[in-house]
Amino acid sequence: MQRRNRPFCVGTLAAALAATAIFGQAGLGLLSERKEIAIPGEPSAIAPLPSPDGRYLAFTAEGFKGLKLLDLKSSKVITLSEAPAAGFRPEWSPDGSSIAFRSSTGGERPLLRIVVAHPDGVTETASPLARDLSLPFWSGETILFWTSLEGRPAIKQVGPRLQDGQANQFVAATPDGRLWYQANGAVPEPSSSSGRVFFLPRLSPDGGTFVTECLDGHLYLGRTSGGALQDLGPGSSPSFIRDGGALLFERTKDDGHETTASDIFLMDLETKRTGAVTDTPNRIERRPAMAADGHTLFFDEGG
């Protein structure tokens, strides 16, 4: 696999990511520009995640070790954590003032905690150490996460109490691969998995729908109110964009040892039409993240 010294890439889509623009003409969804981003003193960087205000780019190292920020104005690098797994799918607060992540103590039987960090480098622990702990989810200024108690997920929150109208739906995947729903403070209910193993569910911005990865390599769409899951086909690393109206994800190929190919795709969730954002057989584009402008896409390339 070819290695590059500057692994971050940013591309500007040829059109706004409304389904009518993307699928109205052949090729409109493909990247029109591609630019590599140099990060001073960082030989390796993956999983870029832009802040909502466009000021910072969160990133991590191979194996998701640690979490750092790149100030896109000054090019200064700010270290938030060196902990194992801290860089695995962090989440920015809606106003971009904080970023929440799950860190690990490492070792054979690691303990997990939720941490909130700020661009000035200050970090705050938001949960006790636990064996089973979900990734954090922001609802306004409130952080939601779950921890397992006697085999059932217990939903916890940190920050201001949720207000009327705020999204308080939540979905979790327990270590055995079952999905659990909670809506409006009701008792969590397990979903029917039909023998499939699910992991890493992600909520839509309004908290009413979610997308989850599955051990069969497909993505599934569901509602926090319950009901059957819809098979969206092959994919991984999904995220909702355009206020939840579209889904951004990757499709990878591997030889059993390492990723040999990967491209980025976009799906309109109303019509389920899917288009390729990248189509580059000799490049491995992974872990896409859309900026708040709805036009600029960040991803890492080649590891």
C-alpha positions as CSV (number, residue, x, y, z in Angstrom):
1,M,0.0,0.0,0.0
2,Q,1.4,3.4,-0.9
3,R,2.1,5.7,2.0
4,R,1.8,9.5,1.9
5,N,3.5,12.0,4.1
6,R,0.4,14.2,4.4
7,P,-2.5,11.8,4.8
8,F,-5.4,14.2,5.3
9,C,-7.4,15.2,2.3
10,V,-10.2,17.7,1.8
11,G,-12.4,17.9,-1.3
12,T,-15.1,20.3,-2.4
13,L,-18.1,18.7,-3.9
14,A,-19.2,19.9,-7.4
15,A,-22.6,20.8,-6.0
16,A,-24.6,21.2,-2.8
17,L,-25.5,17.9,-1.3
18,A,-29.2,18.1,-2.0
19,A,-30.4,14.9,-3.7
20,T,-31.7,16.8,-6.6
21,A,-28.3,18.3,-7.3
22,I,-26.3,15.1,-6.7
23,F,-28.4,12.8,-8.8
24,G,-29.8,15.2,-11.3
25,Q,-26.7,14.8,-13.6
26,A,-24.1,12.1,-14.0
27,G,-21.0,12.9,-12.1
28,L,-22.3,15.9,-10.1
29,G,-21.6,14.1,-6.9
30,L,-17.9,13.5,-7.6
31,L,-15.2,15.6,-5.9
32,S,-14.2,18.5,-8.1
33,E,-11.1,19.4,-6.1
34,R,-8.7,17.5,-3.8
35,K,-6.2,19.1,-1.5
36,E,-3.8,17.5,1.0
37,I,-3.4,19.1,4.4
38,A,0.0,19.1,6.1
39,I,0.0,18.8,9.9
40,P,3.2,20.1,11.5
41,G,5.1,17.4,13.4
42,E,2.5,14.6,12.8
43,P,3.9,11.7,10.7
44,S,0.6,10.0,10.7
45,A,-3.0,11.2,11.1
46,I,-6.4,9.6,10.5
47,A,-10.1,10.2,11.1
48,P,-10.5,14.0,10.5
49,L,-13.5,15.6,12.1
50,P,-14.2,19.3,11.5
51,S,-15.7,21.5,14.2
52,P,-19.1,23.0,13.5
53,D,-17.6,26.5,13.3
54,G,-15.0,25.4,10.9
55,R,-12.1,26.5,13.1
56,Y,-10.6,23.2,14.2
57,L,-10.0,19.7,12.7
58,A,-9.9,16.9,15.3
59,F,-7.8,13.9,14.3
60,T,-6.1,10.9,15.8
61,A,-3.2,8.5,15.1
62,E,-3.1,4.9,13.8
63,G,-5.1,2.6,16.1
64,F,-7.1,5.7,17.2
65,K,-4.5,6.4,19.9
66,G,-4.9,9.9,21.3
67,L,-6.9,12.9,20.1
68,K,-5.6,16.2,18.8
69,L,-6.9,19.3,17.2
70,L,-5.5,21.2,14.2
71,D,-6.2,25.0,14.3
72,L,-7.1,25.5,10.6
73,K,-6.2,29.3,10.9
74,S,-2.9,29.1,12.7
75,S,-1.8,25.5,11.9
76,K,-1.2,25.0,15.6
77,V,-1.7,21.4,16.9
78,I,-3.4,21.0,20.3
79,T,-3.1,17.7,22.2
80,L,-6.3,16.8,24.0
81,S,-5.4,13.2,25.0
82,E,-2.8,10.5,24.5
83,A,-5.1,7.7,25.8
84,P,-5.8,4.6,23.8
85,A,-8.9,4.7,21.7
86,A,-9.5,8.4,22.5
87,G,-9.6,9.2,18.8
88,F,-12.3,6.7,17.9
89,R,-15.4,8.6,16.8
90,P,-15.4,11.7,19.1
91,E,-18.3,14.1,18.7
92,W,-18.3,17.9,18.7
93,S,-20.9,19.8,20.6
94,P,-23.3,21.7,18.4
95,D,-21.6,25.1,19.1
96,G,-18.1,23.7,18.5
97,S,-16.9,24.8,22.0
98,S,-16.3,21.2,23.2
99,I,-15.6,17.7,21.9
100,A,-16.6,14.6,23.8
101,F,-14.8,11.3,23.4
102,R,-14.5,7.9,25.1
103,S,-11.0,7.0,26.3
104,S,-9.5,3.7,27.5
105,T,-7.1,2.8,30.3
106,G,-5.6,0.1,27.9
107,G,-4.4,-3.3,28.9
108,E,-6.1,-6.7,28.7
109,R,-9.2,-5.6,30.6
110,P,-9.5,-1.9,29.9
111,L,-11.8,0.5,31.7
112,L,-13.6,3.2,29.8
113,R,-14.6,6.8,30.6
114,I,-16.3,9.7,28.8
115,V,-14.2,12.9,28.6
116,V,-15.1,16.4,27.4
117,A,-12.3,18.5,26.0
118,H,-12.0,22.1,24.9
119,P,-9.9,23.7,22.2
120,D,-7.7,25.4,24.8
121,G,-6.6,21.9,25.9
122,V,-8.6,21.7,29.1
123,T,-10.3,18.3,29.7
124,E,-13.0,17.2,32.1
125,T,-14.0,13.7,33.1
126,A,-17.7,13.2,32.5
127,S,-18.3,9.6,33.7
128,P,-16.9,7.1,36.1
129,L,-14.7,4.3,34.8
130,A,-16.8,1.3,33.5
131,R,-16.3,-1.9,31.5
132,D,-19.1,-1.2,29.1
133,L,-19.6,2.4,28.0
134,S,-21.1,3.7,24.7
135,L,-19.7,6.5,22.6
136,P,-21.1,9.9,23.7
137,F,-24.0,11.7,21.9
138,W,-24.7,15.4,22.2
139,S,-28.3,16.7,22.5
140,G,-27.9,20.5,22.7
141,E,-25.5,21.1,25.7
142,T,-26.3,17.7,27.2
143,I,-24.2,14.5,26.7
144,L,-26.0,11.2,26.6
145,F,-24.3,7.8,27.0
146,W,-25.1,4.4,28.3
147,T,-23.4,1.9,30.6
148,S,-24.4,-1.7,31.2
149,L,-26.1,-2.6,34.5
150,E,-27.0,-6.3,35.1
151,G,-27.0,-6.9,31.3
152,R,-29.3,-3.9,30.5
153,P,-28.2,-0.5,29.2
154,A,-28.7,2.4,31.7
155,I,-28.9,5.7,30.0
156,K,-26.9,8.5,31.7
157,Q,-26.6,12.2,31.0
158,V,-24.1,15.0,31.8
159,G,-24.9,18.7,31.6
160,P,-28.2,20.7,31.6
161,R,-31.4,18.7,31.9
162,L,-33.0,18.0,28.5
163,Q,-35.7,20.6,27.7
164,D,-39.1,19.9,26.1
165,G,-38.6,19.3,22.4
166,Q,-35.0,18.3,22.7
167,A,-34.0,14.9,21.2
168,N,-34.1,12.4,24.0
169,Q,-34.2,9.2,21.9
170,F,-31.3,7.0,22.3
171,V,-30.1,3.7,20.8
172,A,-27.2,1.5,22.1
173,A,-25.5,-1.7,21.0
174,T,-24.6,-4.0,23.8
175,P,-21.4,-6.1,23.7
176,D,-23.4,-9.1,22.5
177,G,-24.6,-7.2,19.4
178,R,-28.2,-6.4,20.4
179,L,-29.7,-3.0,19.9
180,W,-31.6,-1.3,22.6
181,Y,-34.0,1.6,22.2
182,Q,-35.0,4.3,24.6
183,A,-37.5,7.1,23.8
184,N,-38.9,9.9,26.0
185,G,-37.4,8.4,29.2
186,A,-39.2,5.1,28.9
187,V,-37.6,1.8,30.0
188,P,-35.1,0.7,27.3
189,E,-36.4,-2.1,25.1
190,P,-34.4,-4.6,23.1
191,S,-34.8,-4.9,19.3
192,S,-35.2,-8.0,17.3
193,S,-31.8,-8.8,15.9
194,S,-32.7,-11.9,13.9
195,G,-29.4,-13.4,14.9
196,R,-27.4,-10.5,13.4
197,V,-24.7,-8.7,15.4
198,F,-24.9,-4.9,15.4
199,F,-22.5,-2.3,16.6
200,L,-21.8,1.4,16.6
201,P,-25.3,2.9,16.0
202,R,-25.4,6.6,15.2
203,L,-28.4,8.8,15.8
204,S,-29.7,11.3,13.3
205,P,-29.7,15.0,14.3
206,D,-33.3,14.9,15.4
207,G,-32.8,11.7,17.4
208,G,-35.6,9.9,15.7
209,T,-33.7,7.6,13.3
210,F,-30.4,5.8,13.5
211,V,-27.9,3.9,11.3
212,T,-26.0,1.0,12.6
213,E,-23.2,-1.2,11.3
214,C,-23.5,-5.0,11.2
215,L,-21.1,-7.9,11.3
216,D,-22.4,-8.9,7.8
217,G,-20.8,-5.8,6.4
218,H,-24.1,-3.9,5.7
219,L,-25.6,-0.8,7.1
220,Y,-29.1,-0.8,8.6
221,L,-31.5,2.1,9.1
222,G,-34.0,2.1,12.0
223,R,-36.1,4.3,14.3
224,T,-35.7,4.8,18.0
225,S,-39.4,4.3,18.3
226,G,-38.9,0.7,17.3
227,G,-39.8,-1.4,14.2
228,A,-38.0,-3.4,11.6
229,L,-34.5,-2.4,10.4
230,Q,-34.0,-1.5,6.8
231,D,-31.0,-3.0,5.0
232,L,-29.1,-0.2,3.2
233,G,-26.5,-2.5,1.6
234,P,-22.7,-2.7,2.1
235,G,-20.9,0.1,4.0
236,S,-19.1,1.3,7.1
237,S,-18.2,4.6,8.9
238,P,-21.6,6.2,8.3
239,S,-22.7,9.7,9.4
240,F,-25.9,11.7,8.8
241,I,-25.6,14.9,6.8
242,R,-28.0,17.5,5.5
243,D,-30.1,17.5,8.7
244,G,-30.4,13.7,8.5
245,G,-31.7,13.6,5.0
246,A,-28.6,11.9,3.6
247,L,-26.1,9.4,4.7
248,L,-22.3,9.6,4.1
249,F,-20.3,6.4,4.3
250,E,-17.4,4.3,2.9
251,R,-17.3,1.0,1.1
252,T,-14.1,-0.9,1.5
253,K,-12.5,-4.1,0.1
254,D,-9.8,-6.1,1.9
255,D,-7.6,-9.2,1.3
256,G,-8.2,-10.5,4.8
257,H,-5.3,-8.6,6.2
258,E,-5.5,-5.0,5.1
259,T,-7.8,-2.7,3.2
260,T,-7.1,-2.8,-0.5
261,A,-9.6,-0.3,-1.8
262,S,-12.1,2.2,-0.5
263,D,-14.4,4.8,-1.9
264,I,-16.9,7.3,-0.3
265,F,-20.6,7.2,-1.1
266,L,-23.7,9.3,-0.4
267,M,-27.2,8.0,-0.1
268,D,-30.4,10.0,-0.2
269,L,-32.5,8.5,2.6
270,E,-35.8,9.3,1.1
271,T,-35.2,7.7,-2.2
272,K,-32.3,5.4,-1.2
273,R,-30.5,6.4,-4.3
274,T,-26.7,6.1,-3.8
275,G,-23.9,7.9,-5.7
276,A,-20.2,7.7,-5.5
277,V,-18.4,10.8,-4.2
278,T,-15.0,9.3,-5.0
279,D,-14.2,6.8,-7.7
280,T,-10.4,6.2,-7.5
281,P,-9.2,2.6,-7.8
282,N,-5.6,3.6,-6.8
283,R,-6.6,5.6,-3.7
284,I,-7.9,4.4,-0.3
285,E,-10.3,7.1,1.0
286,R,-11.6,6.4,4.4
287,R,-13.5,7.8,7.4
288,P,-15.4,10.7,5.6
289,A,-16.7,13.7,7.6
290,M,-18.7,16.5,6.1
291,A,-18.1,20.1,7.2
292,A,-21.0,22.3,8.4
293,D,-21.1,24.1,5.0
294,G,-22.5,21.0,3.4
295,H,-20.0,21.2,0.5
296,T,-16.6,20.3,2.0
297,L,-15.6,16.7,2.7
298,F,-12.7,15.7,4.9
299,F,-11.2,12.1,4.8
300,D,-8.0,10.3,5.3
301,E,-6.2,8.5,2.5
302,G,-3.8,5.6,2.6
303,G,-3.8,5.2,6.4
